[in-house]
Amino acid sequence: MDYLGHRGRPELSDDETARAFFARIDEAFHRAAWFAHAADAPLFSRLIDYDSLRGCRVLEVGCGLGAIAAEMARQGARVTALDLTWTGVTSAKRRFGLDRSRASAIQGDAARLPFADASFDFVWSWGVLLHAPDLGAALAEIRRVLKPGGDVALMIYNRHSVYNWFGIIARYGVLRMQLLSKSVPDLWSRYSDGRDIGGCPFVRYYSAGELRETLAGFDVIEMRAFEQKTTLSKFLPRGVRRRMEARIPDALMHALFRRLGMLLYCRARKRG
């Protein structure tokens, strides 16, 4: 997932090329996640209390190209970035090297985390565990490696979202009659991430209630949904979408999508 239309990652051995590539990634991510930070603030600073993480051991499960892991490291956290893919791990390592950050990146599986019990103060996972075939196993592993009283913050896809019901099930399943030959999970995998390149091997959507039930051993602190402004702008001509998105009031987005947004966000604390 490169946030640039799946064009792939260029050769990053040259520092200037690498910095320019990561800057484009971060700008697109910053714009899409309008709800997670002010326009001139660090990435995801409304959802991550960077001050509280200084000097703490932090794990990101599914770091992708390393945007959030790198920001946590720049803000003083002792970051370990884990990803299932070689591309994710090498990208995060390259970012850390450019920043000279105190951080590491490891290739591994969320359902079998290669860390000792109670190793981390905080675990972050954004849009990753929805690809895990066994969400419960992944959350159990996160609980295992968290210290008592440590928090996990994560985002998965919301089953009760406008996008799920109208953008996938109604559009493709009913109007195009694909439910005659495919299951709803098949449609999720085909039309969620990477739709233009054939979809993903595995995507699942969960309700808030299902997520709460799966968070055994945690106390849920916050649960809400967010939506990207492209949901309202995608019917406009491509050349005016960004300008129109800038004019959509944040308060309107929160009012419309607090429960019905595609991005189901949860923060929970491990019981002692």
Backbone bond lengths (Angstrom), bond angles and torsions (degrees), N, CA, C in turn:
res aa  C-N    CA-C-N  psi(-1)  N-CA   C-N-CA  omega(-1)  CA-C   N-CA-C  phi
1 M - - - 1.464 - - 1.521 108.49 -
2 D 1.355 116.80 112.76 1.464 118.39 -175.08 1.527 113.17 -113.70
3 Y 1.355 117.77 -0.02 1.471 121.95 178.26 1.523 112.47 60.38
4 L 1.309 117.91 12.40 1.469 121.95 -179.40 1.526 110.39 -127.78
5 G 1.323 116.07 31.32 1.447 118.86 178.94 1.510 114.27 81.89
6 H 1.342 117.54 22.23 1.469 122.36 176.90 1.522 111.45 58.38
7 R 1.313 115.70 43.77 1.456 120.32 178.85 1.524 112.40 -83.78
8 G 1.308 116.80 -7.58 1.452 119.32 179.13 1.514 112.83 90.24
9 R 1.324 114.24 166.39 1.463 120.51 -176.89 1.526 110.30 -96.14
10 P 1.327 118.07 130.09 1.467 119.31 177.25 1.519 111.56 -74.69
11 E 1.306 116.46 173.92 1.458 121.96 172.33 1.522 108.44 -65.66
12 L 1.340 116.55 126.74 1.465 120.87 -171.57 1.527 113.44 -111.56
13 S 1.319 117.67 19.13 1.464 118.80 -178.89 1.531 112.29 -68.56
14 D 1.330 117.53 -29.86 1.455 121.24 177.70 1.526 109.41 -82.93
15 D 1.345 117.32 128.06 1.457 121.44 -175.89 1.523 112.23 -59.85
16 E 1.312 117.74 -42.83 1.466 120.80 -177.64 1.522 110.82 -65.07
17 T 1.333 116.69 -42.75 1.463 120.57 177.48 1.517 110.86 -62.86
18 A 1.327 116.71 -43.14 1.462 120.89 -179.51 1.524 111.30 -63.65
19 R 1.325 116.71 -45.96 1.466 119.39 -179.97 1.527 111.42 -62.46
20 A 1.319 117.25 -40.27 1.466 120.61 179.74 1.529 110.69 -65.72
21 F 1.323 116.91 -40.92 1.469 120.39 178.60 1.525 111.04 -63.20
22 F 1.332 116.88 -49.65 1.457 119.65 -179.01 1.522 111.47 -65.14
23 A 1.323 118.16 -32.92 1.459 121.07 177.69 1.529 110.52 -63.96
24 R 1.327 117.24 -39.82 1.464 120.10 178.04 1.529 110.89 -66.50
25 I 1.326 115.63 -42.35 1.462 119.61 177.03 1.529 110.38 -58.46
26 D 1.322 116.56 -49.15 1.457 121.16 -174.95 1.520 111.74 -67.20
27 E 1.332 117.37 -35.69 1.466 119.93 179.19 1.517 110.15 -64.68
28 A 1.339 116.86 -42.88 1.463 120.32 178.70 1.527 111.02 -65.83
29 F 1.328 116.61 -41.99 1.465 121.65 179.21 1.524 110.09 -64.71
30 H 1.336 117.06 -43.05 1.454 122.40 -179.53 1.524 110.65 -61.65
31 R 1.314 117.10 -41.54 1.460 121.00 -179.13 1.534 111.18 -69.59
32 A 1.329 117.28 -43.14 1.462 120.68 -177.72 1.521 111.63 -66.62
33 A 1.332 117.41 -39.00 1.470 121.53 -177.74 1.532 109.65 -93.37
34 W 1.324 116.65 54.28 1.473 122.83 -176.93 1.529 112.02 -57.92
35 F 1.322 117.56 -28.41 1.454 123.98 -175.80 1.525 112.56 -77.87
36 A 1.334 117.30 -13.48 1.463 121.46 -170.16 1.518 113.97 -97.16
37 H 1.330 118.43 -5.40 1.463 121.49 -176.88 1.525 108.59 -168.46
38 A 1.316 116.40 155.55 1.466 120.66 169.63 1.526 108.91 -71.81
39 A 1.327 116.53 163.01 1.465 121.08 -173.71 1.517 112.78 -58.93
40 D 1.330 117.35 -34.15 1.473 120.87 -176.44 1.520 112.62 -108.27
41 A 1.341 116.92 17.72 1.473 121.13 -176.09 1.523 110.05 -106.92
42 P 1.335 117.38 163.35 1.466 120.33 178.16 1.522 112.44 -59.11
43 L 1.304 115.45 151.34 1.454 123.34 -179.49 1.533 111.03 -52.70
44 F 1.318 116.48 126.50 1.466 125.21 174.99 1.533 113.24 63.43
45 S 1.313 118.13 26.29 1.465 120.40 -176.40 1.525 113.30 -73.70
46 R 1.336 118.90 -11.11 1.468 120.04 173.15 1.530 112.24 -82.93
47 L 1.319 116.63 -20.00 1.462 120.96 -179.00 1.517 112.95 -107.01
48 I 1.326 117.53 -20.79 1.463 121.89 -179.80 1.523 108.76 -116.86
49 D 1.328 116.74 121.05 1.473 122.01 176.89 1.531 107.80 -83.67
50 Y 1.317 115.33 88.44 1.460 119.75 -174.51 1.533 112.41 -61.38
51 D 1.320 116.98 -36.95 1.469 118.97 -178.85 1.521 111.39 -58.95
52 S 1.329 116.54 -39.60 1.465 120.34 -177.26 1.523 112.42 -72.63
53 L 1.326 117.70 -15.35 1.456 121.11 -176.37 1.519 113.38 -96.93
54 R 1.320 118.43 -3.74 1.465 120.14 -179.17 1.532 110.52 -59.92
55 G 1.314 115.71 124.13 1.462 121.00 -179.63 1.510 114.49 81.28
56 C 1.337 117.89 -5.29 1.462 121.20 -178.89 1.522 110.93 -87.78
57 R 1.331 115.21 155.56 1.457 120.82 175.95 1.521 108.78 -86.09
58 V 1.321 115.30 120.87 1.457 122.16 -174.70 1.526 109.05 -123.45
59 L 1.328 115.68 136.64 1.457 122.21 176.08 1.513 108.94 -115.96
60 E 1.342 116.90 129.58 1.459 120.18 167.55 1.520 107.99 -105.05
61 V 1.321 116.03 122.34 1.458 122.11 178.19 1.520 107.78 -94.37
62 G 1.332 115.69 107.92 1.453 120.98 -176.98 1.514 111.27 87.49
63 C 1.305 117.35 71.75 1.467 120.65 -172.47 1.521 113.17 -81.69
64 G 1.348 118.72 -13.18 1.455 119.63 -177.54 1.519 110.93 56.63
65 L 1.320 117.32 -131.78 1.459 121.13 179.66 1.521 112.59 -86.44
66 G 1.335 117.52 8.74 1.461 120.87 164.99 1.502 117.56 88.70
67 A 1.337 119.46 14.03 1.460 120.65 -176.09 1.523 112.15 -61.30
68 I 1.328 117.82 -50.25 1.463 120.37 -175.56 1.522 110.83 -76.26
69 A 1.323 117.61 -38.70 1.466 120.36 176.80 1.521 110.64 -58.10
70 A 1.331 116.14 -43.43 1.462 119.89 -179.66 1.518 111.35 -65.26
71 E 1.321 117.30 -37.79 1.468 119.66 179.35 1.520 110.70 -67.29
72 M 1.328 118.00 -41.77 1.461 120.24 177.58 1.524 110.83 -61.96
73 A 1.321 116.22 -39.40 1.469 119.83 178.59 1.525 110.81 -66.35
74 R 1.331 117.35 -42.29 1.470 120.20 178.26 1.517 111.48 -62.01
75 Q 1.330 116.46 -30.28 1.461 120.72 -178.62 1.535 112.63 -84.94
76 G 1.327 117.34 2.24 1.462 120.04 171.68 1.507 116.59 106.87
77 A 1.342 118.33 1.73 1.457 119.95 177.03 1.531 110.57 -77.76
78 R 1.305 116.33 153.44 1.473 122.69 174.91 1.529 107.08 -92.70
79 V 1.313 116.21 93.43 1.460 122.85 -165.50 1.521 112.17 -94.93
80 T 1.336 114.74 136.59 1.456 122.58 163.92 1.517 107.24 -116.92
81 A 1.318 116.71 120.79 1.464 122.17 -179.75 1.519 108.62 -103.82
82 L 1.328 116.30 123.24 1.465 121.33 179.85 1.517 109.48 -114.16
83 D 1.332 116.34 137.27 1.458 120.37 175.76 1.520 109.05 -146.26
84 L 1.322 115.57 150.84 1.460 120.97 178.96 1.524 111.46 -73.17
85 T 1.345 116.84 -21.71 1.462 120.54 -171.13 1.526 112.78 -106.56
86 W 1.318 114.56 149.41 1.462 121.21 173.64 1.525 110.05 -62.41
87 T 1.335 117.93 -39.34 1.464 121.40 -178.92 1.518 110.99 -60.99
88 G 1.336 117.07 -44.42 1.454 120.49 179.25 1.519 112.54 -63.17
89 V 1.303 116.47 -46.33 1.470 120.83 -177.02 1.524 110.94 -65.13
90 T 1.331 117.47 -46.89 1.464 119.36 -178.92 1.523 111.82 -67.93
91 S 1.329 117.38 -32.56 1.468 120.17 177.27 1.517 110.74 -66.59
92 A 1.338 116.61 -45.77 1.466 119.60 178.73 1.523 110.83 -61.90
93 K 1.323 116.83 -43.18 1.470 119.95 178.26 1.523 111.14 -59.80
94 R 1.339 116.58 -40.00 1.470 120.03 179.85 1.517 110.79 -64.84
95 R 1.320 116.64 -41.88 1.468 120.05 177.08 1.526 110.55 -60.61
96 F 1.328 115.82 -48.40 1.460 119.41 -178.48 1.527 110.58 -59.36
97 G 1.326 116.56 -39.07 1.454 119.43 178.65 1.513 112.68 -65.09
98 L 1.335 117.06 -40.45 1.464 120.69 178.24 1.518 111.25 -63.56
99 D 1.332 115.75 -38.36 1.469 120.69 -179.05 1.528 113.09 -85.12
100 R 1.333 116.63 -12.41 1.459 121.72 -172.41 1.535 110.89 55.65
101 S 1.322 114.59 44.25 1.461 121.79 -176.91 1.520 111.15 -86.05
102 R 1.322 114.68 153.85 1.464 121.31 173.57 1.528 107.99 -86.07
103 A 1.352 115.53 83.18 1.454 120.99 -174.98 1.514 109.09 -154.19
104 S 1.338 114.88 161.46 1.460 120.33 179.06 1.521 108.88 -138.88
105 A 1.333 116.12 160.63 1.462 121.77 177.83 1.521 108.77 -132.77
106 I 1.337 115.70 136.87 1.465 122.46 -174.31 1.520 108.73 -134.12
107 Q 1.325 116.73 138.73 1.457 121.35 174.80 1.521 108.78 -85.45
108 G 1.331 116.66 129.69 1.451 119.28 -178.18 1.511 112.22 -174.46
109 D 1.328 115.40 175.19 1.457 124.70 -174.05 1.525 109.19 -106.92
110 A 1.332 117.32 132.79 1.467 121.29 -179.52 1.523 112.26 -61.33
111 A 1.308 117.44 -27.30 1.468 120.50 -179.00 1.518 112.89 -82.99
112 R 1.339 117.44 -7.52 1.463 122.20 178.41 1.525 107.87 -143.20
113 L 1.303 116.54 70.57 1.465 120.53 -175.23 1.526 110.65 -67.74
114 P 1.328 117.70 130.41 1.467 121.31 -175.82 1.525 112.81 -86.05
115 F 1.337 117.00 52.52 1.460 121.58 -177.44 1.525 109.46 -136.96
116 A 1.319 114.66 155.53 1.469 120.42 178.30 1.522 110.65 -72.41
117 D 1.321 115.01 162.23 1.460 120.27 175.90 1.528 110.30 -58.53
118 A 1.340 115.09 146.74 1.474 122.22 173.35 1.534 112.36 53.12
119 S 1.328 116.58 45.40 1.470 121.34 -177.23 1.525 113.51 -90.67
120 F 1.340 118.30 -22.40 1.456 120.58 -168.72 1.531 112.23 -126.85
121 D 1.329 114.32 149.17 1.463 121.35 176.60 1.528 112.06 -86.32
122 F 1.335 117.03 -26.57 1.461 121.56 -174.57 1.523 108.31 -152.51
123 V 1.334 115.55 139.37 1.466 121.63 175.87 1.516 108.68 -124.40
124 W 1.327 115.27 134.48 1.464 122.32 -179.25 1.522 108.69 -124.04
125 S 1.342 116.71 138.88 1.459 120.31 176.80 1.527 108.27 -151.73
126 W 1.322 116.96 115.50 1.468 121.21 -173.93 1.532 110.10 -116.31
127 G 1.334 115.80 109.67 1.446 120.62 175.11 1.510 114.61 66.31
128 V 1.323 116.82 34.33 1.465 121.13 -175.03 1.519 111.90 -121.00
129 L 1.310 118.59 -46.14 1.460 121.45 -172.97 1.524 112.67 -68.43
130 L 1.332 117.82 -13.91 1.458 121.12 173.17 1.530 111.36 -68.22
131 H 1.342 116.58 -14.23 1.459 121.52 175.75 1.527 112.20 -94.63
132 A 1.321 117.38 -2.36 1.473 120.77 -178.30 1.526 109.83 -82.47
133 P 1.324 118.60 124.86 1.464 119.95 179.30 1.525 113.41 -59.55
134 D 1.327 118.00 -27.39 1.465 121.80 179.05 1.522 108.25 -128.59
135 L 1.331 116.94 91.31 1.461 121.41 -178.77 1.521 110.96 -60.49
136 G 1.327 117.22 -40.23 1.457 120.51 -179.48 1.515 112.51 -60.79
137 A 1.330 116.89 -40.97 1.468 120.41 179.27 1.520 110.60 -65.20
138 A 1.323 117.40 -41.02 1.459 120.55 179.57 1.532 110.88 -65.25
139 L 1.325 117.46 -42.89 1.464 120.07 179.75 1.533 111.17 -68.45
140 A 1.330 116.80 -33.75 1.469 119.56 175.91 1.522 110.96 -64.83
141 E 1.330 117.19 -38.15 1.457 121.17 177.01 1.529 110.98 -66.96
142 I 1.316 116.56 -41.18 1.466 119.68 177.08 1.523 109.93 -61.97
143 R 1.315 116.95 -42.64 1.466 119.36 177.70 1.524 110.88 -61.34
144 R 1.313 116.69 -40.38 1.464 120.52 -179.00 1.526 112.00 -61.26
145 V 1.330 117.59 -43.16 1.469 119.84 -174.81 1.531 112.93 -85.31
146 L 1.335 117.41 -8.84 1.462 120.49 175.81 1.527 110.78 -81.04
147 K 1.322 116.20 144.98 1.456 120.81 171.06 1.522 109.56 -72.52
148 P 1.336 118.72 151.47 1.466 120.23 175.11 1.525 110.36 -54.64
149 G 1.327 116.34 132.81 1.453 120.96 -176.77 1.509 114.01 85.12
150 G 1.332 117.78 -3.25 1.463 121.42 178.23 1.513 111.45 -78.02
151 D 1.328 115.92 154.51 1.462 121.69 -177.12 1.515 111.77 -104.89
152 V 1.342 114.96 148.49 1.449 122.39 165.38 1.525 107.26 -117.09
153 A 1.317 116.47 137.19 1.461 122.15 173.61 1.521 107.21 -125.23
154 L 1.335 116.63 129.17 1.451 119.67 -173.63 1.518 110.93 -146.79
155 M 1.326 114.64 160.32 1.458 121.64 172.55 1.514 109.23 -131.84
156 I 1.329 115.14 131.53 1.454 122.02 171.60 1.528 107.10 -129.70
157 Y 1.329 117.70 -179.74 1.461 120.79 -177.62 1.531 110.91 -89.90
158 N 1.326 114.75 140.71 1.462 124.20 -172.32 1.532 110.65 -89.62
159 R 1.323 115.57 117.71 1.461 120.19 178.38 1.530 110.88 -60.68
160 H 1.336 116.60 -38.27 1.470 120.72 -178.09 1.529 110.33 -94.73
161 S 1.313 115.68 56.29 1.463 121.30 179.90 1.517 109.88 -114.87
162 V 1.330 114.48 155.65 1.463 119.88 176.02 1.518 109.69 -57.98
163 Y 1.338 116.77 -41.76 1.463 119.43 -176.81 1.524 111.26 -64.36
164 N 1.320 117.57 -42.43 1.459 119.32 -179.19 1.526 111.14 -62.29
165 W 1.340 116.66 -51.10 1.453 119.91 -173.00 1.524 113.27 -72.96
166 F 1.347 116.28 -39.61 1.457 119.03 -176.19 1.532 113.16 -102.04
167 G 1.354 117.04 -37.67 1.455 119.83 -176.08 1.511 113.85 -79.64
168 I 1.353 116.51 -22.40 1.467 119.38 -179.89 1.529 111.18 -117.33
169 I 1.329 116.97 -63.66 1.469 119.76 -171.74 1.523 111.86 -65.74
170 A 1.356 117.39 -49.77 1.470 119.21 -179.18 1.525 111.24 -69.98
171 R 1.351 116.66 -46.68 1.466 120.34 -174.33 1.522 112.52 -66.72
172 Y 1.323 115.64 -52.45 1.456 118.61 -174.68 1.532 113.01 -94.62
173 G 1.334 115.15 -40.62 1.456 118.00 -176.33 1.511 113.71 -72.51
174 V 1.374 116.88 -43.35 1.461 120.75 -175.07 1.527 111.19 -95.18
175 L 1.352 117.72 -59.37 1.461 120.28 -174.57 1.525 111.87 -63.65
176 R 1.327 117.51 -38.35 1.471 120.16 178.21 1.524 112.09 -96.57
177 M 1.333 115.50 4.43 1.467 123.60 172.31 1.525 114.00 58.07
178 Q 1.328 116.80 28.87 1.464 119.02 -179.20 1.524 112.30 -75.02
179 L 1.342 116.61 -15.93 1.467 118.33 176.75 1.531 112.07 -69.65
180 L 1.317 116.71 -10.42 1.458 119.17 174.72 1.527 111.65 -69.79
181 S 1.329 116.29 -25.57 1.461 119.86 -177.54 1.521 114.20 -124.82
182 K 1.341 117.08 -10.02 1.466 120.78 -176.95 1.517 109.75 -128.47
183 S 1.339 115.59 154.81 1.463 121.41 174.52 1.519 109.72 -86.80
184 V 1.330 117.03 165.57 1.464 120.62 175.51 1.530 110.76 -59.72
185 P 1.342 120.39 -45.08 1.472 118.83 175.22 1.529 113.38 -58.24
186 D 1.335 117.75 -34.04 1.466 119.84 175.17 1.526 110.47 -60.83
187 L 1.322 116.58 -42.34 1.466 121.15 179.74 1.521 110.80 -66.79
188 W 1.337 116.82 -39.27 1.470 119.58 177.58 1.522 110.57 -58.23
189 S 1.315 116.30 -46.08 1.464 119.71 -177.64 1.528 111.59 -68.57
190 R 1.321 117.69 -32.44 1.460 120.41 -177.25 1.524 113.34 -80.21
191 Y 1.364 117.82 -34.90 1.461 119.56 -168.71 1.530 114.53 -118.61
192 S 1.314 117.98 18.04 1.467 119.97 176.70 1.527 109.17 -98.55
193 D 1.314 117.77 -90.29 1.460 121.56 178.68 1.527 110.41 -89.98
194 G 1.334 115.91 141.28 1.451 120.24 176.76 1.511 114.02 66.72
195 R 1.324 116.70 32.64 1.465 119.97 -176.90 1.524 112.32 -57.82
196 D 1.348 116.57 -36.96 1.471 120.51 -176.90 1.523 113.29 -73.02
197 I 1.320 117.01 -13.57 1.475 119.81 -179.69 1.529 111.51 -119.91
198 G 1.336 115.29 23.50 1.459 118.91 174.06 1.505 116.30 99.15
199 G 1.356 116.51 3.38 1.452 119.69 177.08 1.518 113.73 89.41
200 C 1.339 115.56 -162.55 1.465 123.38 -177.63 1.529 109.59 -120.86
201 P 1.328 116.89 159.98 1.468 118.91 177.33 1.519 113.19 -62.25
202 F 1.353 117.50 -32.96 1.467 118.93 -173.24 1.529 110.08 -156.99
203 V 1.330 117.52 121.79 1.464 123.82 174.64 1.522 107.28 -139.37
204 R 1.332 116.39 137.52 1.460 121.18 174.15 1.524 110.25 -132.39
205 Y 1.324 115.23 149.65 1.462 122.92 175.60 1.530 108.00 -111.20
206 Y 1.334 116.06 146.28 1.465 121.18 -177.33 1.522 110.16 -133.28
207 S 1.302 116.23 147.07 1.464 120.31 171.86 1.523 109.28 -81.91
208 A 1.329 116.10 163.58 1.463 120.36 176.68 1.527 110.11 -60.22
209 G 1.333 116.62 -38.89 1.461 119.85 178.97 1.510 112.50 -64.14
210 E 1.333 117.28 -41.33 1.468 120.83 178.24 1.521 111.12 -63.78
211 L 1.339 116.12 -39.90 1.462 118.96 179.20 1.519 110.67 -65.30
212 R 1.332 117.19 -42.91 1.465 120.02 178.20 1.523 111.06 -58.77
213 E 1.308 116.88 -43.61 1.466 120.37 -179.42 1.524 111.65 -63.84
214 T 1.324 116.78 -33.54 1.459 121.00 -177.37 1.518 112.02 -77.89
215 L 1.330 117.13 -20.29 1.468 121.34 -178.57 1.529 111.22 -83.75
216 A 1.302 116.67 52.97 1.464 121.07 178.43 1.527 109.49 -64.11
217 G 1.325 116.05 134.14 1.455 120.21 179.69 1.514 113.88 86.69
218 F 1.346 117.07 4.78 1.458 122.45 177.24 1.520 110.19 -120.71
219 D 1.320 115.78 152.67 1.458 122.37 167.63 1.519 108.00 -104.71
220 V 1.327 116.85 121.68 1.464 120.91 -178.80 1.524 109.39 -74.41
221 I 1.318 115.99 125.13 1.464 122.89 179.78 1.518 110.85 -95.00
222 E 1.323 116.41 -40.48 1.466 121.05 -177.39 1.519 109.21 -148.49
223 M 1.337 115.74 139.99 1.454 121.46 176.27 1.521 107.14 -146.41
224 R 1.323 116.95 121.02 1.459 120.89 178.37 1.516 108.83 -160.87
225 A 1.331 116.00 170.21 1.453 120.94 -179.15 1.524 110.25 -116.69
226 F 1.321 114.98 152.68 1.457 123.36 175.36 1.521 108.77 -129.12
227 E 1.328 114.99 161.20 1.457 120.08 176.92 1.519 109.73 -140.75
228 Q 1.308 116.41 144.91 1.454 120.80 176.46 1.534 109.87 -78.62
229 K 1.323 115.83 149.05 1.462 120.14 -176.67 1.524 112.56 -70.83
230 T 1.319 116.93 -13.81 1.465 119.38 175.43 1.519 111.94 -62.76
231 T 1.338 117.28 -20.48 1.460 120.24 176.93 1.517 111.51 -60.31
232 L 1.336 116.88 -35.00 1.460 120.89 179.89 1.520 113.18 -92.68
233 S 1.326 117.32 -22.27 1.466 120.07 -174.79 1.525 114.26 -96.48
234 K 1.339 117.95 -12.38 1.469 119.43 -169.77 1.525 113.65 -68.65
235 F 1.345 117.10 -13.03 1.460 119.58 178.61 1.531 111.99 -88.94
236 L 1.315 116.85 -2.80 1.464 122.03 179.81 1.526 110.21 -91.80
237 P 1.330 117.90 162.25 1.471 120.05 174.57 1.519 110.61 -56.69
238 R 1.329 116.95 140.88 1.454 122.16 -174.05 1.532 112.69 -55.12
239 G 1.321 117.72 -35.62 1.452 121.23 -174.90 1.515 114.79 -69.27
240 V 1.336 117.73 -17.36 1.468 119.71 -177.11 1.524 112.52 -112.09
241 R 1.336 117.22 0.39 1.464 119.05 -172.65 1.521 112.73 -61.81
242 R 1.326 117.56 -47.41 1.466 119.41 -176.46 1.521 111.19 -63.02
243 R 1.329 116.69 -40.61 1.468 119.25 179.68 1.521 110.95 -64.21
244 M 1.317 116.55 -39.47 1.464 119.76 179.55 1.528 111.40 -70.59
245 E 1.320 117.16 -37.20 1.467 119.38 178.24 1.523 110.86 -61.08
246 A 1.328 116.92 -37.33 1.466 120.76 179.69 1.523 111.48 -64.83
247 R 1.327 117.03 -21.80 1.470 120.94 -177.96 1.525 113.17 -95.85
248 I 1.314 116.98 -8.25 1.468 119.32 177.96 1.522 108.38 -75.01
249 P 1.334 119.57 120.53 1.469 120.83 -177.25 1.528 111.87 -63.72
250 D 1.321 115.77 136.38 1.467 119.62 176.92 1.522 111.04 -58.53
251 A 1.340 116.14 -39.02 1.469 120.22 -178.19 1.523 110.93 -61.13
252 L 1.330 117.15 -35.74 1.469 120.41 178.42 1.521 110.53 -65.90
253 M 1.339 116.53 -43.22 1.462 120.05 179.06 1.523 111.40 -61.89
254 H 1.332 116.78 -43.65 1.465 120.06 178.96 1.527 111.00 -63.12
255 A 1.338 116.69 -40.92 1.457 120.08 -178.72 1.526 111.69 -66.01
256 L 1.331 116.47 -40.05 1.459 120.51 -177.14 1.520 113.48 -76.28
257 F 1.341 116.46 -34.43 1.463 119.14 -165.98 1.520 114.89 -121.56
258 R 1.333 118.68 11.98 1.471 119.11 -179.61 1.524 111.48 -57.57
259 R 1.321 117.11 -35.03 1.466 121.16 177.10 1.530 112.45 -108.13
260 L 1.326 117.53 -23.51 1.455 121.56 -171.32 1.521 113.68 -107.06
261 G 1.343 117.46 7.39 1.455 120.12 177.05 1.522 111.37 -71.52
262 M 1.328 115.22 156.33 1.462 120.43 -178.86 1.519 112.20 -72.14
263 L 1.339 117.44 -31.40 1.454 122.00 -173.25 1.526 109.79 -93.00
264 L 1.312 116.42 103.91 1.472 122.06 -178.26 1.518 108.86 -91.09
265 Y 1.323 115.35 110.03 1.471 121.79 -175.12 1.523 110.31 -102.69
266 C 1.314 115.97 139.31 1.464 121.02 179.49 1.531 110.13 -142.13
267 R 1.307 115.57 138.60 1.468 121.88 169.83 1.518 106.91 -120.93
268 A 1.327 116.64 129.93 1.464 121.04 -176.68 1.526 109.57 -140.25
269 R 1.332 115.89 154.98 1.479 122.12 -175.36 1.529 109.72 -118.31
270 K 1.307 114.86 133.45 1.465 120.65 178.46 1.520 109.81 -70.09
271 R 1.320 115.09 129.72 1.461 119.42 177.32 1.517 110.03 -69.28
272 G 1.324 115.32 144.79 1.456 119.85 -178.64 1.518 112.63 -71.18
